[in-house]
Amino acid sequence: MLTLQLDDFMLELKDGAIKNVGPSNKTATAKLFDVEQATAREFGDKRVKLVFEDAEGSEIQVALFPEDVRSIAEDIDQLEAESPAFE
């Protein structure tokens, strides 16, 4: 299940073209639940792309620098040692 929350977001649709309306202070939050597949691969010369997909085909891709991937890996190792989620 993919949820998407858009704040201060307005678009203009005219003659089939989409145009931003208003200031550029828009924000968005995307959440993907019930992930069935997660992969990691190279993205360009300096990044790692994490790809998460659910059974409905919704997908989120995140490109991170290696130090951010290592930080997440450390967080997972710590959770594995301490959290009942890994029991």
N, C-alpha and C positions, 0 to 999 in steps of 0.2 A: 504494500500500500504506500503510495506516494502522497505526501501532503506538501502543499506549497502555499506559503503565506507571503503576500506582497503588500508592502506598506507604502503609502503615499504614491500610488501607482495609477497613472492614467494614460491611456493611449487614444490616439485619433485614428480611425479607420476611414480612409477616403480613397475612392477609386481603386480599392484593392491594396493600397499601401498602408503600412502601419507606421505611425509617427509618434514619437515621445511628446507628451503634452505636459507643460509645467516645469518646475525646477528639477535639477538632477540629484535630488536628495533621496532617491528611492532605495529601499532595502528589500531583501528577500531572504526567506528561510526555507530550505527544502529538507524534508525528512523522508527516509525510506525505511519502512518496517518490513519484517518477514523476508529478509534477504535470503535468496536461495543460492546465489553465486557471488563470490568475491574474488577478484584477481588483482595482481599487481604486475606492471610491466614498465619498461623504459618509456619515457616521454621526452623526446628531444635529447640533447646532450647532457642535461643537468638535472632532470627531474624524474620522478617516479609517478606513474598514474595508477591510482586505485580505482577500480570499477566495481560497483555494487549493483546487482540486478535482482528483481523479485520475479515471482512466477508469472506476473501479468506483463512482463517485459519493460516495466518502468526501470530506469537506470539513472544512477548518479555517478559522475566521474569527478575525481579530485586529483589535481596535479600538485605534488609536493616536492620540496627540495629534500635531498637525502637526510639532512640533519633533522628535519621534521618527521620523516619516516622512522628514524632511529628513536626519537623521543616517544612516538606512539608505541613502538615495539617495547620500549622500557616500561611504559604505562601498562601495557598488556602483561608483561612479565610480572610486574608488581601485583596486578589484579589476580593473576593466576595463583600467586603465592598466598594472597590474603582474602580473596573474595569467595563467598559460597557459590557464586555463579559458575565457578570452575570445578565444583565438586561433583 
